[in-house]
């Protein structure tokens, strides 16, 4: 519920709730008095007024025409009874002496000084919590005595104290309902805002690990919900998550940069030291024959080539790590692509005594993937280079063979490279795709290993939305597996 709607509803409730409470209070009064609703009260009032008018008319006739009836006990008793039914009564006096008091009035106010009341009548009187008014009538008895009739009758149907009490209760209901509504509405707004303030202070202090949760029991709402505080909390949480991700990423980049510098200094120092040594050998005349000079120059050239290759690898790896490499994706028939690539490599590998075989199980299926051909070339080249490097390290080996298999697996394209090398140590398998990680057998600088080849493979394959992993074959050798997401041809849609 939005804050605006909450405020509107609270304002409406402040006006409606007191009225409802007052109505309930009146209903309780009616129920306690035996009345069903306000119409009963109105009808009783109308009937009472009508009956009072009849009795008052009869009394006025007697006072004008036949005052002797007021000395008749039976007439007075009947008259007082009829008046009492209408919440009224007479006080009759003769020659300033009270001669008759209504039993109804006596029952309402026991011990009342009726003589004093007759001598000094008051227009407003209260009996038994009801408001009465008085009306004085003078007349003369047949014997010449001075008579006076003081008529007292009820003015209202409810006790007099209900009037101020009703107002007080109404004011109390308004105040209480306003206070309660204000409390609950403000609590639903101020409390989460205070939590947001605390969260903002934590973010200010650099504590980004604690999720922003203004109202833990309900701020699981979406950012698009109607609650503005929930939207603010969701925005704060998104900001915190992005800041944390940005800082973590910056820290990771910083760590990678330090690691990169460390490995660059290590990997460049070896060939540079070798080049310096051979150059000094030439300068000092150690290479004093054409054969030695040729061998020295060949070594210098090879070391310089290694440095150039290392710099290229480092440059590509840093760009991949910073996600600044742009991919030029094209729809590629992966089976034909692998076939063409291996055909180009086969001749050069056969010169080195390495047999390259292709088991293409998807040639007829037209297995399509979205790939950047140049980046994919780099992947295949690094995997083949890694396999060749390991197979060349074996002092005694059978025919060096790399078997490449292309097939469809669970709707994706699966490409495997299996070599006949020594395989990979089990403890090295989880780490071989980590940058600068080199298994023990590849630490010989003569192999040209720098620990970046397989890391680049992983970065490029993941950039294609695929996965890469390695495992050992049961019969020996390593298997490198690439899985790329396949796409459907237009005629398959």
N, C-alpha and C positions, 0 to 999 in steps of 0.2 A: 504494500500500500504506500502510495507516495506521501511525502510530507504535506503537500498542499491539500490532498484529500483528507489526511488526518486532522489538519487544522480546521478544515470546513466541517468535518464531522464533529470535532470537539466543540466548535462554536454552536452548531445545531443542537448538540446534546446539552450544552449549558442552558439553552432556552427551553428544550423539550423535557429534560429530566425533572426539573423542579415542578413543572405542570403535572407530569405523571405522578410524582410523589404527592403533590397536593390532592390530586384526584383520588389516589389510593387512600390518603388520610381522610378525605370526606366520605369515601365509601365505608371506611371503618367506622366513622361516626354514625353514618346512617344504619349500618348493620347493628351497631350496639344499641341504637335507639329503636330498632325494629322497622325502620324505613327501608324501602327497596331502592329508591332513587330520589332525586330532588323533586320530582313531580309529586310524590307523596307529601313531601314537606309543604309544597305550594298549595296542594289541595286542602291539607289540614289548616293552613293559615287562612285560606279563603273561607272554609267552613266555620272556623272560629270567629272570624270577623263578621260573617253573616249572622251567626247565632248570638254573638255579642250585641249586634245591632237590634235584634229582636227583643232580647232581654232589656237592653237599655231603653228601647222605645216603650216597653211596658212599664219600666220604672219611672220614666218621665211622665207617663200618663197618670200613674198613681200619685206622683208628687204634685201634679197640677190639679187633679180632679178628686182624689180620694186618699188624702194623707192618713186617714184613720186606719187604713190597711197596714200601715207600718207598725201599728200597735197590736196587730193580730199575729200571735206566735206561729200559727200554721202558715200563714202567708209568707212571713219572713223566712221561715225554715225552707219552704219550697223555693223562694226567690234566691236565697243564698246557695242552695244546692245547684240550681240551674246556672248561677254565676260561676260557681266553682268548677263546673264542667267546662267552662270557657276560660279557666285560669283567671278568675276575677272574684271580687268580694266587696261587701259593703261594711262600713263602720258608721253606725247611726248613733247620733247623740241628741239629747233633748235638754234645752237650757244649759248647754255647754257640759253636759254630763253624758258620757258614753253609755248607751243603753244596750247596744247589740254589736257584736263583732263576728265577722264571718268565720265559721269553723275552719274553712279552707286557709284563710290568712293566719289564723292561730296555729295551724299545723305547720305552716311554712316558717314561722318565726315565733317560737315559743319564748315567753318572757318579755315580749315586746311591750313597751309602754304605749298602749293604744290611745290613752287619754292625751298624752303629749303629742302624739301623731295627729290626733283630731284637732287639737288646738293650734298646732303649727304644721299644717300639711306641707309636704315636699313633693314637688312635681316629679322628681326622679328618685325611685326607691329600688332597693335590691333585696329580694327574698329568695333564699335557696339558690343563689347564683343566677337568678333570672332578673331581668330588668323590668320594673313595673312603673307605671305612671299613675298619677292621681287626678281626680276630677271632683271638685267640691260643689255640692248642690244644696242650696238653702230652701227651706220650706217652713210652713206653719202648721202645727197640729190643730185639730178641731177645737181643742180646749184653749187655744190661744198661745200655747207654748212654742218657743222658738226651736225649730228642728234643723238639723244639718246631716246630710248624707255624704260621706266621703267614699267615692268609688275608686277602687284600685284594680287595675287590670294589667295583664302581661303584654309587653310591647313586642317581644321577639320570641321565636320558637326555640332558640338555642341559648345556652348560658352566656352571659355577657363576656366571660373571660375567653370564650373561643375566638372572639374577634382579634384581640392582640396576639393570642396564641397562634392563630392561623397565619398572621403576618410574620410572626417570629419564625414559625416553622418554614414558611415559604422562603424567608431570607436565609435561614440556616441551610435549607435544601439547595438554594442557589449557590451559597458560599461553599458548601461541602462538595457539591457536584463540580463546581468550577475548580476547586482545589484538587480534587481527585483526578479530574480529566487533565488539568494542567500538569499534574505530577506525572501521570502515565505517558502523556504525549511528550513532555519534555524529557522524561527518562528514556523513551525510545529514540530520542534524537541526541540528547546531550551525552549519554553514556557511550554510545558507539563513537561519537566525535572525540570524546576523551581518549578512547582506545586508539583512534586514528592518530591523535596527537602524540600519544606514547610511541606508536609505531613510527611516526615521522621523526621523533627524537632519536629512536634507535637507528633509523636509516641515516640520520645526520651523524651519529657517532660511528657509523660504518658497520653496524650489526645488521647484516642482510640475511642471516640464516633463519631468523624467526619469521614465519609467514604472517602477513597482515590479516588480522581477524577481528574486526571491530565488534561484531556480535557473534561470539563463537557458536551460539546455538542456532543462529539463522543466517549468518553471512556465508552460507553455502549457496546463496542465490546467484543467479547469472548477472552479468553486467547489464543486460538489457531488461532487467526486472523493473517494476514501477517504483521501487524504493530508492530515492536519491542517495541515501546514506549507503545502501548496498552497492549502488553504482560507484560511489566514491571509494568505498572499500575495495571493490574489484579493480578499480583503476590504480589504487595504491599498490595492491598485490601484484598487478601486472608490471607496474613500474619497478617494484622491488625485485621481481623475478628477472626483468630485463637488465637491471643494474647488476644484479648478482651474476647473471650470465656474462654480461660484458666484462665485469671485473675478473671473473674466473677465466674467461677467454684471454683477457690481457695477461693475466698471470701465467696462463699456459703458454701463450706466445712468448712471454719473457723467458720462461723456463726453456722453451724450445730454442729460443735465440741463444741463450747461454750454452745449451747443449750443442747447438750447431757450431758456434764459435769454437767450443772445446774440440769437437771432432774435426773441424776444418784445420785448426792449428796442428792437430795430431797427424791427420792424413796428408796434409801438404808438407809437413816437415820432413817426412821420410823421403819422398822423391826429390825434394829440393836439396836435402843433404847428400843424396846419391849424385845428383847432377853436379853439385859443388865439388864433390870428391873426384869425380871423373874429369871435370874441367881442370882442377888443380893438378891431376895426374898428367894431363896433356901439357899444361903450362910448365910443370917441373921437369918435363922431358922423360917421365916414366914411360909414356907411350912412345917409344923411340923407333918403332917399326910401323910400316903401313898397316900391317895386320892388327896391331894393338890399337892404333889410332882409329881404324875402321870399327873395331869392336867397341871402343870407348864412345865414339860418336853414335853408334847404333843404340847403345845403352842410354845415352843422353836423350836421344830422340824418343826412345820408348818411355822413359820417365816423364818427359815433357808431354807426351800423348796421354799418359795416365793422369797427369795434372789437369790437362784440358778436359778429359772425360769427367774427372771428379768435379771440376768447376761446373760443367754442364749439369751433372747430376744434382749438385747442391743448389744450383739456380732453379732447376725444375722442382726439386723437393720443397724449397722454401715457398715457391709460388703455389704449389699444391697445398701446403700446410696452411697458408694464409687464405686459401680459397680464392685466389686471384687468377686461376687458369680458366680461360674461356673455351668451352667445348663447342665444336661444330658438328652437331649430331646429324646423322643421315640414316636413312633406312638401308640396312645392310643385310644381305643374305649371308649369314654367318658361316654356313657350310662352304659356300663358294669362296668366301673371303679367306677362310683358314687354308683352303686348298691352294689358292693363288699365293698366299704368303709363304707357305711351306715349300711350294715349288721354287720360289725365288731363293730360299735359304738352303735348299737341299744340296745344290752343287758345292757351295762353299763348305758345308759341314762334311760332305763326303771326302773332300780334300784332307780334312783333319781326322778322317777315319771314323766319323760318327754317322750312323744310319738313322735317317729320319723317316718314320712311318706315319701314315694317316689312316685312321679308321673312321670314315665319314658315314655315320648312321643317319644323317639328316639331309643328305644331298638331294634326295627326291622330295623331301617334305617341304622345302622352301621355308626354312626356319629363319624368320626375320627378327632383327634387333635394331634398336636405335643406338648408334655408336658413332664415335669420332674416329675415323680410320687411322689418322696419324697417331692418336693417343693409344689406340689398340695395338698398333705396330710396336709402340714402345713397351707395352705390357708383354707381348709375345717375345720380343727381343730380350727383355730382362729375364724372363723365365727360362728361355733357352740358354742364355748366357750362364745363368745360375746352375742349370743342369750340367752344362759342358764343364764348368769350373770344377764341380764336384767329381765328375767322372774322370777328369784329367789328373786328379790328385791320387787316384788309385795306382799303386805301383804295379800291381798285377791285375788285369781285368780282362774279361771276355769282350766280345764285340760291343762297343758303346752304341747304345740304341736309345732313341727318344721316340716314344709312341704317343701320338696326339689323337685324341678321340673327340668327336663332335656328335652330340646326341641331344634329344629333347627330354627334359626331366621336369615333370610336374608343371608343364606349360612354359618352362624357361629353357634357355639354351645353356647346356653344360659342356664345357670344354676342359679336358684333362690332359696334362703333360706328365707322362710317366717315363722316368729315366732308369738306367741300369747302374746308377751310382751307388755309393755306400748307404744311402738313406740319411735320415735326420735323427739325431738323438732325441729321445722322447722329451727330455727336459727343455730342448730347444724349440720344439714344435709350437708352443704358444707364443713365442717371441720373435720368430724369424721375419714377421712383417712389421716389426717395430723399427723405426728409424735408427740407423747406426748400430743395430744389433748384428753381430756376426758370430755364427757358430764356430766352435774351436777349430774345425778343420779348414775354415776359410780365412784364418788370420794371416796366412802367408801372403806377404805383399806381392809376391810374384803372380799370384792369381788375379790380382786387380780388384779384390773385394773391398768395398768401402761401406757395406751395410746399408746402402740406400736403394739398391735395385728393387728388392722385394717391397720396401716401404713405398716406393713410387708405384709399384704394381697395385698395392692395396688402395692407395689414394685414387688412382685413375679408375679402378674397377668400381669403387664406391661412388665416384663421381658419375658413373654410368648407371647407378642404382642397383648394382650387383654386389656379390660377395665373393671372397676368395679365401681359400684355406689350403692347408697341406697335410698330408698323411703319408705313412710308410706303406709300401706294397708288401703283401704277404711273401712274395718271392724275392724281395729285396728291391732297393731303390726307393726313390721318393715320387710322390704323385702330387702335382699342383692342380687344384680344381678351381675353375672360374664359372660362376653362374651369372648370366646376364638375363634380364627380363625380356621375354619375347613380345613382339607386337603382332597384331593380326593384319593380314593383307586386306585391301579394300574389298575384294570379292568374298572375303570371309565374314564381313560385317553384316 
